[in-house]
């Protein structure tokens, strides 16, 4: 409808000029991207919005018509970070990092936070399958969410870092696991924040060292409740570096890890970095001196800038 802007001068008031580029975050909660019987998996979607690029949350068609709203067909798109929060492969708190992840939205990224099937629901490689299906869902619905299907990064922290890293080398999805046949799950780059990626040495997880590779350890539970030391094939299957060769097809990877991490030994990332370098892959490793398992330093401005620079490189 036509609308006339208020232009009357009001004594004592101050008129603030606006550019139209002022930005905030649109949070779309609990978007279902996968269903296994009665089990639904969700995405938390964060999108940049501004007067110039105003986003509209998805709504039923009847409501759109009731309120006379136009169909949402943006002619712009945002690069996307698909982010997997860690949980030691148990049930995730997918809402816990929403505020921090919105800092990426401030830099022009859309973010989709992935809920995966924890080990009480399905063993390895369920989280990897779920992450790849989340990428497919966002690519299939790119227009609806104003994301660029050609500019996607897969990221994660802790067990989510393992998921992101492994998803980069996991290309043999079949019809039983691919929920969106014909839609690619490939991404431009991977960001691994202190991922639990290596179980081949005793203190890989210092805080649970007494349970290392035992059936009731997080890694043992993820592989079906088995002793990984008694099943070295399963131990090596879960260890990302053991599944990388010079022939492995993997996009560039960016790794961050705190040198004082008590939950996931920093050597996990160092070993993965060295294996990727040895195999001629594109990888960068940043060690945060004195940092533990996560924390605000991983969202510091200089870390966000490194991520932004990485994105520019892999999207080029």
ZAZA-988702 format. One record per residue: residue in one letter; y, x, z of N, C-alpha, C in turn. Coordinates in steps of 0.2 Angstrom, whole numbers, padded with zeros to 4 digits, always signed. Atoms other than C-alpha are relative to their C-alpha. Example, Ala and Ser with C-alpha at 12.3 -4.5 7.8 and 13.67 -1.06 7.14 Angstrom:
<sites>
A-0006+0004+0000-0022+0062+0039+0006+0004+0000;S-0006-0004-0001-0005+0068+0036+0005-0004+0003;
</sites>
This chain:
<sites>
X-0006+0004+0000+0000+0000+0000+0006+0004+0000;X-0006-0003+0000+0018+0005-0002+0003+0001+0007;X-0002-0001-0007+0026+0013+0013+0007+0004-0001;X-0007-0004+0001+0045+0018+0015+0000+0004+0007;X-0001-0004-0005+0047+0033+0026+0007-0002+0004;X-0006+0001-0004+0059+0031+0041+0005+0006-0001;X-0005-0006+0001+0075+0041+0037+0006-0001+0004;X-0006+0002-0004+0087+0033+0049+0002+0006+0005;X-0002-0005-0004+0097+0046+0059+0000-0003+0007;X+0000+0002-0007+0094+0044+0078+0003+0005+0004;X-0004-0004-0004+0107+0051+0089-0004+0004+0006;X+0003-0004-0005+0100+0065+0100-0007+0002-0001;X+0007-0002+0002+0083+0066+0091+0001+0007-0004;X+0001-0006+0004+0077+0082+0082-0005-0001-0005;X+0005+0001+0006+0069+0081+0065-0003+0007-0001;X+0004-0006+0001+0055+0094+0063-0003+0000-0007;X+0003+0000+0007+0051+0098+0045-0007+0002+0000;X+0007-0002+0000+0032+0099+0041-0001+0002-0007;X+0002-0003+0007+0024+0108+0027-0006-0004-0003;X+0005+0003+0003+0009+0097+0025-0007+0004+0000;X+0006-0004-0001-0003+0112+0028-0002+0001+0007;X+0002-0001-0007-0004+0110+0047-0007-0003+0000;X+0008+0001+0000-0023+0110+0051-0002-0002+0007;X+0004+0002-0005-0034+0102+0063-0008+0000-0002;X+0007+0000+0001-0053+0100+0065-0003-0007+0000;X+0004+0007+0000-0063+0084+0060-0007+0002+0002;X+0007-0001-0003-0079+0084+0070-0004-0007-0002;X+0005+0005+0001-0093+0073+0063-0006+0001+0004;X+0005-0001-0005-0106+0071+0076-0007-0003-0002;X+0007+0003+0001-0125+0069+0074-0002-0003-0006;X+0002+0002+0006-0128+0068+0056-0007+0002-0001;X+0007-0001+0001-0146+0066+0052-0001+0004-0007;X+0001-0004+0007-0152+0079+0039-0008+0000-0001;X+0007+0000+0001-0171+0078+0042-0003-0005+0005;X+0004+0004-0004-0184+0066+0049-0007+0001-0001;X+0007-0001+0000-0202+0068+0054-0003-0005+0004;X+0001+0006-0003-0208+0051+0058+0005-0002+0004;X-0005+0003-0004-0198+0045+0073+0005+0006+0002;X-0004-0006-0002-0191+0063+0076+0006+0001-0006;X-0006-0001+0005-0173+0065+0068+0003+0007+0002;X-0004-0006-0001-0164+0082+0067+0007-0001-0003;X-0008+0002+0001-0145+0082+0067+0004+0007-0002;X-0005-0005+0001-0131+0092+0061+0007-0002+0003;X-0007+0001-0003-0114+0094+0070+0005+0003-0006;X-0004-0003+0005-0101+0096+0056+0007+0000+0001;X-0007-0001-0002-0084+0103+0058+0003+0001-0007;X-0003-0001+0006-0072+0102+0044+0008+0001+0001;X-0007-0001+0000-0054+0108+0041+0003-0007-0003;X-0004+0005+0002-0041+0094+0039+0007+0001+0001;X-0007+0000+0000-0023+0093+0035+0003-0005-0003;X-0003+0006+0004-0010+0081+0028-0001+0001-0007;X+0001-0002+0007-0012+0090+0012-0007-0001-0003;X+0007+0001+0001-0031+0089+0013-0003-0004+0005;X+0003+0004-0006-0035+0075+0024-0007-0002-0002;X+0007+0002+0000-0053+0072+0027-0001-0007+0003;X+0001+0007-0003-0061+0055+0030-0008+0000+0002;X+0007+0000-0002-0077+0054+0040-0004-0005-0004;X+0004+0005+0003-0092+0045+0032+0000-0007+0004;X+0000+0007-0003-0092+0026+0035-0004-0004-0005;X+0003+0005+0004-0102+0011+0029+0005-0002-0006;X-0003+0002+0006-0097+0005+0012+0004-0007+0002;X-0003+0007-0001-0093-0013+0019+0007+0001+0005;X-0006-0002-0004-0080-0005+0032+0005+0003-0004;X-0005-0003+0005-0072+0005+0018+0004-0006-0004;X-0003+0006+0004-0069-0011+0008+0004-0005+0005;X-0004+0004-0005-0064-0021+0024+0007+0002+0001;X-0007-0002-0001-0050-0010+0027+0004+0003-0006;X-0004-0001+0006-0045-0007+0009+0000+0008-0001;X+0000-0007+0001-0049+0012+0010-0003+0002-0006;X+0003-0003+0006-0052+0022-0006-0006+0004+0001;X+0006-0005+0000-0068+0031-0010+0003+0007+0001;X-0002-0007-0002-0067+0048-0003-0003+0005-0005;X+0002-0005+0005-0068+0060-0018+0005+0006+0000;X-0005-0006+0000-0059+0076-0013+0000+0004-0006;X+0000-0005+0006-0054+0088-0027+0001+0007+0002;X+0000-0007-0002-0055+0103-0016-0007+0001+0004;X+0006-0002-0004-0069+0112-0006+0001+0006+0004;X+0000-0005-0005-0072+0123+0008-0006+0004+0000;X+0006-0004-0002-0084+0138+0011-0003-0003+0006;X+0004+0003-0006-0098+0133+0023-0003+0006+0003;X+0005-0004-0004-0106+0142+0037-0005-0005+0004;X+0005+0004-0003-0122+0134+0042-0003+0004+0006;X+0001-0004-0006-0125+0140+0060-0005-0003+0005;X+0006+0002-0005-0141+0139+0071+0001+0003+0007;X+0000-0002-0006-0138+0140+0089-0007+0002+0003;X+0006-0003-0003-0151+0150+0099-0002-0004+0006;X+0003+0004-0006-0162+0143+0113-0006+0003+0003;X+0006-0003-0001-0176+0155+0115-0006-0005-0003;X+0005+0004+0004-0185+0143+0103-0001-0007+0004;X+0001+0006-0004-0184+0129+0117+0005-0005-0003;X-0005+0004+0002-0173+0114+0115+0007+0003+0000;X-0006-0002+0000-0156+0118+0110+0006-0004+0003;X-0006+0004-0001-0139+0113+0116+0005+0001-0006;X-0004+0000+0006-0131+0110+0099+0007-0001+0001;X-0007+0002-0001-0114+0105+0107+0003+0006+0003;X-0002-0005-0004-0112+0121+0117+0006+0004-0003;X-0005-0004+0003-0102+0131+0105+0005-0003-0005;X-0004+0003+0004-0093+0118+0096+0008+0002+0000;X-0007-0002-0001-0076+0123+0103+0001+0007-0003;X+0000-0007+0002-0079+0142+0099+0000+0000-0008;X+0001+0000+0007-0085+0138+0081+0006-0003-0004;X-0005+0003+0004-0070+0128+0077+0005+0005-0001;X-0004-0006+0002-0061+0145+0076-0001+0002-0007;X+0002-0001+0007-0070+0147+0060+0004-0005-0005;X-0004+0006+0004-0062+0130+0054+0007+0002+0000;X-0007-0002+0001-0045+0137+0058+0001+0005-0005;X+0000-0005+0006-0049+0151+0045-0002-0003-0006;X+0001+0003+0006-0053+0138+0032-0008-0001-0002;X+0007+0001+0001-0072+0137+0034-0002-0007+0003;X+0004+0006-0003-0083+0121+0036-0006+0003+0004;X+0005-0002-0004-0096+0123+0049-0005-0006+0001;X+0005+0005-0001-0113+0114+0050-0005+0003+0006;X+0004-0003-0006-0122+0117+0067-0007-0004+0000;X+0007+0003+0001-0141+0115+0065-0004-0001+0006;X+0006+0001-0005-0154+0107+0077-0006+0001-0004;X+0006-0001+0002-0171+0114+0074-0006-0003+0004;X+0005+0002-0004-0188+0109+0080-0002+0005+0005;X+0002-0005-0005-0192+0118+0096-0007+0001+0001;X+0007-0001+0000-0209+0125+0101-0004-0005+0003;X+0004+0005-0003-0214+0110+0110-0001-0006-0006;X+0000+0005+0006-0212+0100+0093-0004+0003-0005;X+0003-0004+0006-0218+0113+0080+0001+0007+0001;X-0001-0007-0001-0222+0131+0080+0003+0003-0006;X-0002-0004+0005-0216+0145+0069-0004-0002-0007;X-0007-0002+0002-0210+0144+0055+0005-0006+0000;X-0003+0006+0000-0203+0127+0059+0008+0001+0000;X-0007-0001+0000-0185+0133+0063+0003+0003-0006;X-0002-0003+0006-0184+0143+0047+0000-0006-0005;X+0001+0006+0005-0190+0127+0037+0006-0004+0001;X-0005+0004-0001-0177+0117+0046+0007+0003-0002;X-0006-0003+0002-0163+0129+0043+0001+0000-0007;X+0000+0000+0007-0167+0130+0025+0001-0008-0003;X-0001+0007+0002-0168+0111+0024+0008-0003+0001;X-0007+0001-0002-0151+0110+0033+0005+0002-0006;X-0004-0003+0005-0143+0121+0019-0001-0005-0006;X+0001+0005+0005-0151+0109+0006+0004-0006+0001;X-0004+0006-0001-0144+0094+0014+0007+0001-0001;X-0008-0001+0001-0126+0101+0014+0001+0001-0007;X-0001-0001+0007-0128+0107-0004-0001-0007-0004;X+0001+0006+0003-0135+0090-0009+0006-0005+0001;X-0006+0005-0002-0120+0081+0000+0007+0004+0000;X-0006-0004+0000-0107+0094-0004+0006-0003-0001;X-0006+0004+0002-0095+0082-0012+0003-0004+0006;X-0002+0005-0006-0095+0070+0003+0003+0004+0005;X-0003-0004-0005-0091+0084+0015+0005+0005-0002;X-0005-0005+0003-0079+0094+0003-0002+0007+0002;X+0002-0007+0000-0090+0110+0004-0002+0002-0007;X+0002-0003+0007-0093+0122-0010-0007+0002+0000;X+0007-0001+0000-0111+0122-0014-0002+0007-0002;X+0001-0007+0002-0109+0140-0021+0003+0005+0005;X-0003-0004-0006-0101+0147-0005-0003-0002+0006;X+0003+0001-0006-0113+0146+0009-0003+0006+0004;X+0003-0005-0004-0117+0158+0023-0004-0003+0006;X+0005+0003-0005-0132+0155+0035+0001+0005+0006;X-0001-0004-0006-0128+0162+0053-0004-0003+0006;X+0003+0003-0006-0136+0160+0070+0000+0006+0006;X+0000-0005-0005-0137+0168+0087-0006+0000+0004;X+0007+0000-0004-0152+0174+0098-0006-0002-0004;X+0006+0003+0004-0167+0164+0092+0003-0003-0007;X-0003+0003+0006-0155+0156+0079+0002+0006-0004;X-0001-0006+0004-0151+0174+0073-0006+0002-0003;X+0006-0001+0003-0169+0176+0070-0001-0004-0005;X+0001+0005+0005-0170+0160+0061+0004+0001-0006;X-0004-0002+0006-0155+0165+0050-0003+0006-0004;X+0002-0006+0004-0162+0182+0046-0006-0001-0004;X+0006+0001+0003-0179+0176+0043+0000-0005-0006;X-0001+0005+0005-0173+0161+0032+0002+0004-0007;X-0002-0004+0006-0166+0175+0020-0005+0003-0003;X+0006-0003+0004-0183+0182+0016-0005-0005-0001;X+0005+0005+0000-0192+0165+0017+0001-0004-0006;X-0002+0003+0006-0192+0159-0001-0006-0004-0003;X+0006+0003+0003-0210+0151-0003+0000-0007+0003;X+0000+0007-0003-0205+0133+0003-0004-0004-0005;X+0004+0004+0004-0218+0121-0004+0002-0007+0000;X-0002+0007+0000-0217+0102-0007-0001-0003+0007;X+0001+0003-0007-0223+0099+0011+0005+0002+0005;X-0006-0002-0005-0208+0108+0019+0006-0001-0003;X-0006+0000+0003-0195+0106+0006+0002-0008+0000;X-0002+0007+0000-0186+0089+0010+0004-0002-0006;X-0004+0001+0006-0175+0090-0005-0002+0004-0006;X+0003-0003+0006-0185+0095-0020+0006+0001-0006;X-0005-0001+0006-0174+0103-0034+0007+0002+0003;X-0007-0003-0003-0160+0108-0021-0002+0007+0003;X+0001-0006-0002-0159+0126-0018+0002+0001+0008;X-0002-0002-0007-0159+0133+0000+0003+0007+0000;X-0003-0007+0000-0152+0150-0005+0007+0000+0002;X-0007-0001-0002-0136+0157+0002+0003+0006-0002;X-0004-0006+0002-0123+0170-0001-0001+0006+0004;X+0000-0006-0005-0125+0180+0015-0003-0003+0006;X+0003+0002-0006-0133+0180+0032+0004+0004+0006;X-0003-0003-0006-0124+0183+0049-0005-0001+0006;X+0005+0000-0005-0136+0188+0063+0004+0002+0007;X-0003-0001-0007-0128+0187+0081-0006+0001+0005;X+0005-0002-0005-0139+0197+0093-0007-0004-0001;X+0006+0003+0001-0155+0190+0085-0006+0003+0004;X+0007-0002-0003-0172+0190+0094-0005+0001-0006;X+0004-0001+0006-0180+0198+0079-0006+0005+0000;X+0005-0005+0000-0192+0211+0085-0004+0000+0006;X+0004+0001-0006-0207+0210+0097-0005+0006+0000;X+0005-0006+0000-0216+0227+0093+0001+0005+0005;X-0001-0004-0005-0209+0236+0108+0001-0003+0007;X+0001+0004-0007-0212+0232+0127+0007-0003+0002;X-0006+0003-0003-0193+0229+0132+0004-0003-0005;X-0004+0004+0005-0188+0219+0117+0004-0005+0003;X-0004+0005-0003-0182+0206+0129+0000+0001+0008;X+0000-0003-0006-0177+0215+0145-0001-0005+0006;X+0000+0005-0006-0174+0199+0156-0007-0003+0001;X+0007+0003-0001-0192+0193+0153-0005+0005-0001;X+0004-0006+0002-0200+0210+0152-0007-0001+0002;X+0007+0001-0003-0215+0204+0163-0004-0004-0004;X+0003+0005+0004-0219+0191+0151-0001+0002-0008;X-0001-0003+0007-0217+0202+0135-0006-0002-0004;X+0005+0002+0005-0228+0194+0121-0005-0004+0003;X+0005+0004-0003-0238+0184+0134+0000-0008-0003;X+0000+0007+0003-0243+0166+0129+0005-0005+0003;X-0005+0004-0002-0230+0158+0140+0007+0003+0000;X-0006-0003+0002-0216+0170+0134+0003-0005-0006;X-0003+0004+0005-0203+0162+0122-0003+0002-0007;X+0003-0002+0006-0211+0172+0108-0007-0002-0001;X+0007+0002+0000-0228+0168+0113-0001-0008-0002;X+0000+0007+0001-0224+0149+0114+0002-0002-0007;X-0003+0001+0007-0215+0150+0097-0006+0001-0005;X+0006-0001+0004-0232+0156+0089-0006-0004+0002;X+0005+0005-0002-0242+0142+0097-0003+0002+0007;X+0003-0002-0007-0245+0149+0115-0005+0005+0000;X+0005-0005+0000-0254+0164+0111+0003+0007+0002;X-0002-0006-0002-0254+0182+0117+0001+0004-0006;X-0002-0003+0007-0245+0192+0103-0003+0007+0000;X+0002-0007+0000-0251+0209+0109-0008+0000-0002;X+0007+0001+0002-0269+0202+0107-0001-0002-0007;X+0000+0003+0007-0264+0195+0090+0006+0004-0004;X-0005-0004+0003-0254+0209+0082+0002-0003-0007;X-0002+0003+0006-0254+0200+0065+0005-0006+0001;X-0005+0005-0002-0244+0185+0073+0006+0004+0003;X-0006-0004-0002-0233+0198+0082+0004+0002-0006;X-0003-0003+0006-0229+0206+0066+0003-0005-0005;X-0002+0005+0004-0227+0190+0057+0007-0003+0003;X-0006+0002-0003-0213+0185+0069+0005+0005+0000;X-0005-0005+0000-0204+0201+0068+0002+0001-0007;X-0003+0000+0007-0192+0201+0054-0001+0006-0004;X+0000-0006+0003-0192+0219+0050-0007+0002-0003;X+0007-0001+0003-0211+0219+0047-0001-0004-0006;X+0001+0004+0006-0209+0207+0033+0005+0002-0006;X-0005-0003+0005-0196+0217+0023-0003+0006-0003;X+0002-0006+0004-0200+0229+0009+0006+0001-0005;X-0005-0001+0005-0190+0236-0005+0000-0005-0005;X+0000+0005+0005-0196+0222-0016+0003-0007+0003;X-0002+0007-0004-0190+0208-0003+0007-0002-0003;X-0006+0003+0003-0176+0197-0011+0004-0002+0006;X-0004+0002-0006-0163+0196+0003+0008+0001-0002;X-0007-0001+0001-0144+0193+0002+0003+0004+0005;X-0003-0005-0005-0132+0204+0011+0000-0003+0007;X+0000+0002-0007-0133+0203+0030+0005+0004+0005;X-0005-0003-0005-0120+0206+0044-0003-0001+0007;X+0003+0000-0006-0127+0210+0061+0005+0002+0006;X-0004-0002-0006-0118+0210+0078-0004+0000+0006;X+0004+0000-0006-0126+0215+0095+0004+0004+0005;X-0003-0003-0006-0120+0219+0112-0004+0006+0002;X+0004-0005-0002-0125+0236+0118-0003+0000+0007;X+0002+0002-0007-0128+0229+0136-0004-0006+0000;X+0003+0007+0000-0138+0214+0131-0007+0000+0004;X+0006+0000-0004-0151+0210+0144-0005-0005-0002;X+0005+0005+0003-0159+0195+0135-0004+0003-0006;X+0003-0003+0006-0162+0203+0118+0002+0007-0001;X-0002-0007+0001-0163+0222+0117+0004+0001-0006;X-0004-0002+0006-0150+0229+0106-0004+0004-0005;X+0004-0003+0005-0164+0239+0098-0003-0004-0005;X+0003+0005+0004-0170+0223+0090+0004+0001-0007;X-0004+0000+0005-0155+0223+0079+0001+0007-0004;X+0000-0006+0002-0155+0242+0077-0006+0001-0005;X+0006-0001+0004-0173+0242+0070+0001-0004-0006;X-0001+0004+0006-0169+0228+0058+0005+0003-0005;X-0005-0003+0004-0153+0237+0052-0003+0006-0004;X+0003-0006+0003-0163+0253+0049-0005-0002-0005;X+0005+0002+0005-0177+0244+0040+0003-0003-0006;X-0003+0003+0005-0165+0235+0029+0004+0006-0004;X-0003-0005+0003-0156+0251+0025-0005+0005-0004;X+0005-0003+0003-0172+0260+0022-0003-0003-0007;X+0003+0003+0006-0177+0247+0009+0006-0001-0005;X-0005+0001+0005-0160+0248+0000+0004-0006+0000;X-0003+0006+0000-0153+0232+0006+0007+0000+0002;X-0007+0000-0002-0134+0227+0009+0000-0002+0007;X+0000+0002-0007-0132+0227+0028+0005+0004+0004;X-0004-0004-0005-0119+0231+0041-0001-0002+0007;X+0001+0001-0008-0121+0233+0060+0006+0001+0004;X-0005-0001-0005-0108+0231+0073-0002-0001+0007;X+0002+0000-0007-0112+0236+0091+0006-0001+0004;X-0005+0002-0005-0101+0228+0104-0001+0004+0006;X+0001-0004-0006-0099+0241+0118+0000-0003+0006;X+0000+0003-0007-0104+0235+0135-0001-0008+0000;X+0000+0007+0000-0106+0217+0129-0008-0002+0001;X+0007+0003-0002-0121+0206+0135-0002-0005-0005;X+0003+0004+0004-0130+0192+0127+0005-0006-0002;X-0005+0005+0001-0116+0182+0119+0007+0001+0004;X-0006+0000-0004-0099+0178+0127+0006+0000-0005;X-0006+0001+0004-0081+0176+0121+0002+0006-0005;X-0002-0006+0004-0080+0194+0114-0003-0001-0008;X+0003+0002+0007-0091+0187+0099+0004-0005-0004;X-0005+0005+0003-0077+0175+0095+0007+0003+0000;X-0006-0003-0001-0063+0188+0097+0003+0000-0007;X-0003+0000+0007-0050+0189+0082-0003+0005-0004;X+0003-0005+0004-0057+0205+0076-0007-0001-0003;X+0007+0002+0002-0075+0198+0075+0001-0005-0005;X-0001+0005+0005-0068+0183+0066+0002+0003-0007;X-0003-0003+0006-0059+0194+0054-0006+0004-0004;X+0006-0003+0004-0075+0204+0050-0004-0005-0003;X+0004+0006+0003-0084+0188+0047+0004-0002-0007;X-0004+0003+0006-0070+0182+0035+0000+0005-0006;X+0000-0005+0005-0070+0199+0026-0007+0000-0003;X+0007+0000+0003-0089+0198+0024-0001-0006-0005;X+0000+0005+0004-0087+0181+0017+0003+0001-0007;X-0004-0001+0006-0074+0186+0004-0005+0005-0004;X+0004-0004+0004-0086+0200-0001-0006-0004-0003;X+0006+0003+0003-0102+0189-0003+0002-0006-0005;X-0002+0005+0004-0092+0175-0011+0003+0002-0007;X-0004-0002+0006-0084+0186-0024-0005+0000-0006;
</sites>
